[in-house]
Amino acid sequence: MRTADLKIEDVAFGGKGVARENGKAVFIPFTIDGETVSAEIVREKKKFAEAEVVAVREPSPHRVQPECPYFGRCGGCSYQHVAYEHQLAIKWRQVRDVLQRIGKLTDIPMRPIIPSPLSYHYRNRITVHVEEGVIGFFRRDSHRLIDIEQCPIAQDEVNHALAELRASRPREGHYTLRAAPGTRVFTQANDAVAASLRELLGQLIPTGQDLLIDAYCGAGFFAQAMLDKFEQIIGIDWDRFAIEAAKQAATPKETYIAGDVEMELNRALERSHGRKTVVIVDPPATGLTGNVRTALVRAAPATLLYVSCNPPTLARDVKDLRQRYTVESVTPLDMFPQTAEIEVAVHLQATA
């Protein structure tokens, strides 16, 4: 092991600061662009190295005291040492940079990032693990657990549920603790930012539309807020429990389909020919499959709204979609303050 004094030039997607030593990138967690640090090189590869901070020689004016006693050991948060306004600036820049590097976009129509009203106490659920008497989260870069008495980014009701779980001496396993009881289907963990995202998508939809195809629709979170904008809505998801939840509140103009998203989206696109169609896609972190990208390029519905929780796979997909679409706007949203996660909404419009 050796130490080196390094200047942090940037913060990469994933949350690690980036320095350079003899032209090689060195990734150092819990650092901020502009800082000078002494760091111990812990892993050296041909093209990059990884290091851990020994001392912050010249701290950033954006450095703050973390609110969580587990920060740095727990694997959940990456940015509690960074003032919230600067977290937003970092994430905005990361989205732009990944779209340039992977998506090969230039002159990206970036909109301001939508912040979370709460930078702590915002999560409406957490999942903790129980093993050998330890109740908590995984340690950073490890499959070992760290014992957690409370989580500062979770809502008070969630921490109350955690206290009750700890008092009950639970069996080993995984436990999802929620602020409020409800259907056990996927929902966004930050209620306020999820509402902002839904409102944003509604604003991006042109007037006078016929059909909404909501792929990866879950329980209809987006679709059911847009009933007045369409004559017909088709929601598709692989999760039959989510689809059942969507059907329970559905109106006659809504059809929800549980099945293979690739196949059902293809069918819906084929039937949409000649109609004013908007497609919303909100895929898992792996992004759109090649077949889904091909179907969207072939059918080219007039408006495509892509919601992503993973900017690198979003950038890969947008690069393909640009065969038939122009990027009208890119809006990052801070769904998960203090963490390295970023939500992004991209508005694409079909070209003639």
C-alpha positions as CSV (number, residue, x, y, z in Angstrom):
1,M,0.0,0.0,0.0
2,R,1.1,3.5,-0.7
3,T,-0.3,7.0,-0.2
4,A,-0.5,9.9,-2.5
5,D,-1.7,13.5,-2.4
6,L,-4.3,14.0,-5.1
7,K,-6.6,16.7,-6.4
8,I,-10.2,15.7,-6.9
9,E,-11.3,16.8,-10.4
10,D,-14.8,15.5,-10.6
11,V,-17.3,13.1,-9.0
12,A,-18.2,10.1,-11.2
13,F,-21.6,8.4,-11.5
14,G,-21.8,6.1,-8.5
15,G,-20.4,8.8,-6.2
16,K,-16.6,8.4,-6.1
17,G,-14.4,11.4,-6.6
18,V,-12.0,11.2,-9.5
19,A,-8.3,12.3,-9.3
20,R,-5.5,11.6,-11.7
21,E,-2.0,10.3,-11.0
22,N,0.4,10.1,-14.0
23,G,-2.6,10.2,-16.3
24,K,-4.4,7.3,-14.6
25,A,-7.8,7.9,-13.0
26,V,-8.0,7.2,-9.3
27,F,-11.4,6.7,-7.8
28,I,-11.8,7.9,-4.1
29,P,-15.1,7.7,-2.2
30,F,-16.4,10.4,0.1
31,T,-14.5,13.2,-1.7
32,I,-15.7,16.3,-3.4
33,D,-14.6,18.0,-6.6
34,G,-12.0,20.7,-5.9
35,E,-10.6,19.0,-2.8
36,T,-7.0,17.9,-2.2
37,V,-6.7,14.7,-0.2
38,S,-4.1,12.2,1.0
39,A,-5.3,8.8,-0.1
40,E,-4.1,5.2,0.2
41,I,-4.1,3.3,-3.0
42,V,-5.9,0.1,-2.2
43,R,-6.3,-1.4,-5.7
44,E,-4.3,-0.8,-8.8
45,K,-5.5,-1.8,-12.3
46,K,-4.0,-1.2,-15.7
47,K,-6.2,1.8,-16.6
48,F,-7.4,3.0,-13.1
49,A,-6.8,2.8,-9.4
50,E,-9.0,2.8,-6.3
51,A,-8.1,4.6,-3.1
52,E,-9.4,5.4,0.4
53,V,-9.1,8.8,2.0
54,V,-6.5,9.1,4.7
55,A,-6.9,12.9,5.3
56,V,-8.6,15.8,3.6
57,R,-5.9,18.4,3.1
58,E,-7.9,21.1,1.4
59,P,-11.7,20.6,2.1
60,S,-14.4,21.8,-0.3
61,P,-16.7,24.6,0.9
62,H,-19.5,22.2,0.1
63,R,-18.3,19.7,2.7
64,V,-20.7,19.2,5.6
65,Q,-21.0,17.0,8.7
66,P,-23.0,13.8,7.9
67,E,-26.2,13.3,9.9
68,C,-25.9,9.5,10.1
69,P,-23.6,7.8,12.6
70,Y,-23.2,4.8,10.1
71,F,-22.2,6.9,7.1
72,G,-19.1,5.6,5.5
73,R,-19.6,2.1,6.8
74,C,-23.2,1.5,5.6
75,G,-23.5,0.9,1.9
76,G,-26.6,3.0,1.4
77,C,-25.5,6.6,1.2
78,S,-22.7,8.2,-0.8
79,Y,-23.2,12.0,-0.4
80,Q,-24.0,12.8,3.2
81,H,-20.6,14.7,3.4
82,V,-21.8,17.0,0.6
83,A,-24.1,20.0,1.0
84,Y,-27.5,19.3,-0.6
85,E,-27.3,22.0,-3.3
86,H,-24.0,20.7,-4.4
87,Q,-25.3,17.1,-4.5
88,L,-27.9,18.4,-7.0
89,A,-25.2,20.0,-9.1
90,I,-23.1,16.8,-9.1
91,K,-26.0,14.7,-10.2
92,W,-27.1,17.1,-13.0
93,R,-23.6,17.1,-14.4
94,Q,-23.4,13.3,-14.2
95,V,-26.5,12.9,-16.3
96,R,-25.2,15.3,-18.9
97,D,-21.8,13.7,-19.0
98,V,-23.1,10.1,-19.4
99,L,-25.4,11.1,-22.2
100,Q,-22.5,12.7,-23.9
101,R,-20.1,9.8,-23.4
102,I,-22.3,6.8,-23.9
103,G,-25.3,8.3,-25.8
104,K,-23.0,10.4,-28.1
105,L,-25.4,13.4,-27.7
106,T,-24.3,16.9,-28.2
107,D,-26.1,20.1,-27.3
108,I,-28.2,18.2,-24.8
109,P,-31.5,20.0,-23.9
110,M,-30.9,19.7,-20.1
111,R,-33.5,21.1,-17.8
112,P,-32.8,22.0,-14.1
113,I,-32.8,19.1,-11.7
114,I,-36.0,18.7,-9.7
115,P,-34.9,18.5,-6.0
116,S,-36.5,16.6,-3.2
117,P,-38.4,18.8,-0.7
118,L,-36.7,16.7,2.1
119,S,-33.1,15.7,1.9
120,Y,-33.5,13.5,4.9
121,H,-36.5,11.6,6.3
122,Y,-38.0,11.1,2.8
123,R,-38.0,7.3,2.3
124,N,-41.4,5.7,2.7
125,R,-39.9,2.2,3.0
126,I,-36.6,0.4,3.6
127,T,-35.5,-3.2,3.4
128,V,-33.4,-4.5,6.3
129,H,-31.7,-7.9,6.6
130,V,-31.4,-10.1,9.7
131,E,-28.5,-12.5,10.1
132,E,-26.9,-13.9,13.2
133,G,-28.6,-11.4,15.5
134,V,-27.6,-8.4,13.4
135,I,-30.5,-6.3,12.0
136,G,-29.5,-3.7,9.3
137,F,-28.0,-3.0,5.9
138,F,-25.1,-4.3,4.0
139,R,-21.7,-2.7,4.7
140,R,-20.1,-0.7,2.0
141,D,-18.5,-3.0,-0.6
142,S,-19.4,-6.1,1.5
143,H,-22.0,-8.7,2.0
144,R,-21.6,-8.4,5.8
145,L,-24.3,-6.5,7.7
146,I,-24.0,-3.4,9.9
147,D,-26.4,-3.2,12.8
148,I,-28.8,-0.2,12.3
149,E,-31.0,1.3,15.0
150,Q,-32.4,4.0,12.8
151,C,-32.0,5.3,9.2
152,P,-31.9,9.1,8.9
153,I,-33.1,9.1,5.3
154,A,-36.3,7.1,6.2
155,Q,-39.5,8.6,7.4
156,D,-40.3,8.5,11.1
157,E,-43.0,5.9,10.6
158,V,-40.4,3.6,9.0
159,N,-37.9,4.0,11.8
160,H,-40.8,3.3,14.3
161,A,-41.4,0.0,12.4
162,L,-37.6,-0.7,12.5
163,A,-37.7,-0.3,16.3
164,E,-40.6,-2.6,16.6
165,L,-38.9,-5.2,14.4
166,R,-35.7,-5.0,16.5
167,A,-37.8,-5.5,19.7
168,S,-39.5,-8.6,18.3
169,R,-36.3,-10.7,17.9
170,P,-37.1,-11.6,14.2
171,R,-36.0,-14.7,12.4
172,E,-33.2,-14.4,9.8
173,G,-34.4,-13.0,6.5
174,H,-35.3,-9.8,4.7
175,Y,-38.0,-7.4,6.0
176,T,-39.5,-4.4,4.0
177,L,-40.7,-1.8,6.5
178,R,-43.2,0.8,5.2
179,A,-44.5,4.1,6.4
180,A,-48.1,3.0,5.6
181,P,-49.6,-0.4,4.9
182,G,-50.7,-1.0,1.4
183,T,-50.5,-3.2,-1.7
184,R,-47.1,-4.9,-1.8
185,V,-46.3,-3.8,-5.4
186,F,-43.5,-1.5,-6.6
187,T,-44.0,2.2,-5.8
188,Q,-41.4,5.0,-5.7
189,A,-39.8,5.4,-2.3
190,N,-39.9,9.3,-2.3
191,D,-43.6,10.3,-2.5
192,A,-43.0,14.0,-3.1
193,V,-40.5,13.5,-6.0
194,A,-42.7,10.8,-7.5
195,A,-45.6,13.3,-7.6
196,S,-43.3,15.8,-9.3
197,L,-42.3,13.2,-11.9
198,R,-45.9,12.4,-12.6
199,E,-46.7,16.1,-13.0
200,L,-43.7,16.6,-15.3
201,L,-44.8,13.8,-17.6
202,G,-48.3,15.2,-17.8
203,Q,-46.9,18.6,-18.8
204,L,-44.8,16.9,-21.6
205,I,-47.8,15.2,-23.3
206,P,-49.2,17.2,-26.3
207,T,-52.9,18.0,-26.4
208,G,-55.4,16.0,-28.5
209,Q,-53.9,12.6,-28.0
210,D,-55.8,9.3,-28.6
211,L,-53.8,6.5,-27.0
212,L,-51.4,6.1,-24.1
213,I,-49.3,2.9,-23.9
214,D,-47.7,2.8,-20.5
215,A,-45.0,0.1,-20.5
216,Y,-43.7,-1.2,-17.1
217,C,-46.8,0.5,-15.7
218,G,-46.8,-1.1,-12.2
219,A,-50.1,-0.3,-10.5
220,G,-50.9,2.5,-13.0
221,F,-49.2,5.4,-11.1
222,F,-48.7,7.4,-14.3
223,A,-51.6,6.2,-16.4
224,Q,-54.3,6.8,-13.8
225,A,-53.3,10.5,-13.4
226,M,-53.7,11.1,-17.1
227,L,-57.2,9.8,-17.8
228,D,-58.4,13.2,-19.1
229,K,-55.6,13.4,-21.8
230,F,-56.5,10.2,-23.7
231,E,-59.4,8.3,-25.2
232,Q,-57.7,4.9,-24.4
233,I,-55.0,3.8,-22.0
234,I,-53.1,0.4,-22.2
235,G,-50.9,-0.5,-19.3
236,I,-48.4,-3.4,-19.5
237,D,-46.3,-5.0,-16.8
238,W,-44.9,-8.4,-16.0
239,D,-46.0,-8.2,-12.3
240,R,-49.5,-9.7,-12.2
241,F,-50.0,-8.4,-8.6
242,A,-49.3,-4.8,-9.8
243,I,-51.7,-5.3,-12.7
244,E,-54.4,-6.6,-10.4
245,A,-54.0,-3.5,-8.3
246,A,-54.3,-1.3,-11.4
247,K,-57.4,-3.1,-12.5
248,Q,-59.1,-2.5,-9.2
249,A,-59.2,1.2,-9.8
250,A,-59.5,1.2,-13.6
251,T,-62.1,3.0,-15.6
252,P,-63.7,1.7,-18.9
253,K,-61.1,3.5,-21.0
254,E,-58.2,1.6,-19.2
255,T,-56.9,-1.8,-20.1
256,Y,-54.1,-3.4,-18.0
257,I,-52.2,-6.4,-19.3
258,A,-50.0,-8.8,-17.2
259,G,-47.4,-10.5,-19.4
260,D,-44.2,-10.2,-21.4
261,V,-43.6,-6.5,-21.9
262,E,-41.7,-7.0,-25.1
263,M,-44.5,-9.0,-26.7
264,E,-47.4,-7.0,-25.4
265,L,-45.8,-3.7,-26.3
266,N,-45.2,-4.9,-29.8
267,R,-48.9,-5.8,-30.1
268,A,-50.0,-2.5,-28.7
269,L,-47.8,-0.6,-31.1
270,E,-49.1,-2.5,-34.1
271,R,-52.6,-1.6,-33.1
272,S,-51.8,2.0,-32.6
273,H,-51.1,2.7,-36.3
274,G,-52.8,5.9,-37.4
275,R,-53.6,7.1,-33.9
276,K,-52.0,9.9,-31.9
277,T,-50.0,7.9,-29.5
278,V,-47.9,8.6,-26.5
279,V,-45.7,5.8,-25.0
280,I,-44.2,5.9,-21.5
281,V,-41.5,3.5,-20.7
282,D,-40.2,3.1,-17.1
283,P,-38.0,0.0,-17.3
284,P,-35.8,-1.6,-14.6
285,A,-32.2,-0.5,-14.1
286,T,-31.2,-2.8,-17.0
287,G,-33.0,-0.5,-19.4
288,L,-34.9,-1.4,-22.5
289,T,-34.1,-4.7,-24.2
290,G,-32.9,-4.7,-27.8
291,N,-36.2,-5.9,-29.0
292,V,-38.1,-3.1,-27.3
293,R,-35.8,-0.5,-28.7
294,T,-36.3,-2.0,-32.2
295,A,-40.1,-2.0,-31.8
296,L,-40.1,1.6,-30.7
297,V,-37.9,2.7,-33.6
298,R,-40.0,0.7,-36.1
299,A,-43.4,2.0,-34.9
300,A,-42.1,5.5,-33.9
301,P,-45.0,6.7,-31.9
302,A,-45.1,10.5,-32.0
303,T,-44.2,11.1,-28.3
304,L,-42.0,8.8,-26.2
305,L,-41.4,9.6,-22.5
306,Y,-38.6,7.5,-21.0
307,V,-38.2,7.4,-17.2
308,S,-34.9,5.9,-16.0
309,C,-33.3,5.0,-12.7
310,N,-30.0,4.2,-14.4
311,P,-28.4,7.0,-16.6
312,P,-25.9,4.7,-18.3
313,T,-28.5,2.3,-19.7
314,L,-30.7,5.3,-20.5
315,A,-27.8,6.7,-22.6
316,R,-27.3,3.4,-24.4
317,D,-31.0,3.2,-25.3
318,V,-31.3,6.9,-26.4
319,K,-28.4,6.4,-28.7
320,D,-30.4,3.7,-30.5
321,L,-33.7,5.5,-30.3
322,R,-32.2,8.6,-32.1
323,Q,-32.5,6.7,-35.3
324,R,-36.2,7.9,-35.4
325,Y,-36.4,10.4,-32.5
326,T,-35.0,13.7,-31.4
327,V,-34.4,14.5,-27.8
328,E,-36.6,17.4,-26.7
329,S,-35.7,17.6,-23.1
330,V,-33.8,15.8,-20.3
331,T,-34.9,16.4,-16.7
332,P,-33.0,14.8,-13.8
333,L,-34.9,14.3,-10.5
334,D,-33.4,13.7,-7.1
335,M,-35.5,10.8,-6.0
336,F,-32.9,9.6,-3.5
337,P,-31.0,12.4,-1.7
338,Q,-27.7,11.5,0.0
339,T,-27.3,8.5,-2.3
340,A,-25.7,8.2,-5.8
341,E,-29.0,7.2,-7.4
342,I,-30.5,9.5,-10.1
343,E,-33.9,9.5,-11.7
344,V,-34.2,11.0,-15.2
345,A,-37.1,11.8,-17.5
346,V,-36.4,12.1,-21.2
347,H,-38.9,13.5,-23.7
348,L,-38.3,12.2,-27.3
349,Q,-40.3,13.2,-30.3
350,A,-40.5,11.1,-33.5
351,T,-39.0,12.6,-36.6
352,A,-40.8,12.6,-39.9
